[in-house]
């Protein structure tokens, strides 16, 4: 399907930003049913629930492996004996975000 012309790329559900000839990035942006034909909706690989659950399972496993490994490396490097719980609190949020992005 060809879509000639300029389009607005919409990331927000702010009504003032949504105009005709827009590309809607995610399902969180609510468009009235009567206007749905005037927009292009992007589909992401994670739109499918099963695929998204599989990806989460993989990233969750990676998180645990890397957290344990980083805790061991940092404890050895700094000659400390901090627990895995300590590292989960200190670097866990960063590591989770890093793995999810990659």
C-alpha positions as CSV (number, residue, x, y, z in Angstrom):
1,X,0.0,0.0,0.0
2,X,1.4,3.4,-1.0
3,X,1.0,6.4,1.2
4,X,2.2,9.5,-0.7
5,X,2.8,12.8,1.1
6,X,3.9,13.9,4.5
7,X,2.7,12.2,7.7
8,X,2.9,13.1,11.4
9,X,4.5,10.5,13.6
10,X,2.4,10.2,16.7
11,X,3.9,8.9,20.0
12,X,1.4,10.5,22.4
13,X,-2.4,10.2,22.9
14,X,-2.6,14.0,23.2
15,X,-5.7,14.9,21.2
16,X,-4.1,18.2,19.9
17,X,-1.2,16.2,18.3
18,X,-3.4,13.7,16.4
19,X,-4.3,15.0,13.0
20,X,-5.3,13.3,9.7
21,X,-2.4,11.7,7.8
22,X,-0.7,10.5,10.9
23,X,1.3,7.3,11.7
24,X,0.3,5.9,15.0
25,X,3.2,4.2,16.9
26,X,1.5,2.2,19.6
27,X,-1.8,0.7,20.8
28,X,-1.9,3.2,23.8
29,X,-2.9,5.9,21.4
30,X,-6.7,5.8,21.2
31,X,-8.3,6.8,17.9
32,X,-12.1,7.0,17.4
33,X,-13.4,4.1,15.3
34,X,-14.9,6.5,12.7
35,X,-11.5,8.0,12.0
36,X,-9.4,4.8,11.9
37,X,-9.1,4.7,8.1
38,X,-7.3,8.0,8.0
39,X,-4.3,6.7,9.9
40,X,-1.4,4.2,9.5
41,X,-0.8,1.9,12.5
42,X,2.7,0.5,13.0
43,X,2.9,-3.0,14.2
44,X,5.7,-4.0,16.5
45,X,7.2,-7.5,16.8
46,X,6.0,-7.5,20.5
47,X,2.4,-6.8,19.6
48,X,1.8,-10.6,19.8
49,X,1.3,-11.6,23.4
50,X,3.0,-15.0,23.0
51,X,6.1,-13.4,21.4
52,X,6.2,-10.7,24.1
53,X,6.0,-13.3,26.9
54,X,8.8,-15.3,25.2
55,X,11.0,-12.2,25.0
56,X,10.3,-11.4,28.7
57,X,11.2,-14.9,29.7
58,X,14.5,-14.7,27.8
59,X,15.4,-11.2,29.2
60,X,14.5,-12.3,32.7
61,X,16.8,-15.3,32.5
62,X,19.6,-13.1,31.1
63,X,19.0,-10.6,33.9
64,X,19.6,-13.3,36.6
65,X,22.7,-14.7,34.9
66,X,24.3,-11.3,34.4
67,X,23.3,-10.0,37.9
68,X,25.0,-13.0,39.5
69,X,28.1,-12.6,37.3
70,X,28.4,-8.9,37.8
71,X,28.0,-9.3,41.6
72,X,30.8,-11.8,41.6
73,X,33.1,-9.6,39.5
74,X,32.4,-6.5,41.5
75,X,32.9,-8.3,44.8
76,X,36.2,-9.7,43.7
77,X,37.4,-6.4,42.2
78,X,36.5,-4.4,45.3
79,X,37.4,-7.2,47.8
80,X,33.9,-7.1,49.2
81,X,31.3,-9.7,50.1
82,X,28.0,-7.9,49.3
83,X,25.0,-10.1,48.8
84,X,23.1,-10.7,45.5
85,X,20.2,-8.8,47.1
86,X,22.5,-5.8,47.6
87,X,23.4,-5.8,43.9
88,X,19.8,-6.4,42.9
89,X,19.0,-3.1,44.7
90,X,22.0,-1.1,43.5
91,X,22.5,-2.2,39.9
92,X,19.4,-4.2,39.2
93,X,17.2,-1.5,37.8
94,X,20.0,-0.3,35.5
95,X,20.8,-3.9,34.4
96,X,17.1,-4.7,33.7
97,X,16.7,-1.6,31.5
98,X,20.0,-2.2,29.7
99,X,19.0,-5.8,28.9
100,X,15.5,-4.8,27.8
101,X,17.0,-2.2,25.4
102,X,19.5,-4.5,23.9
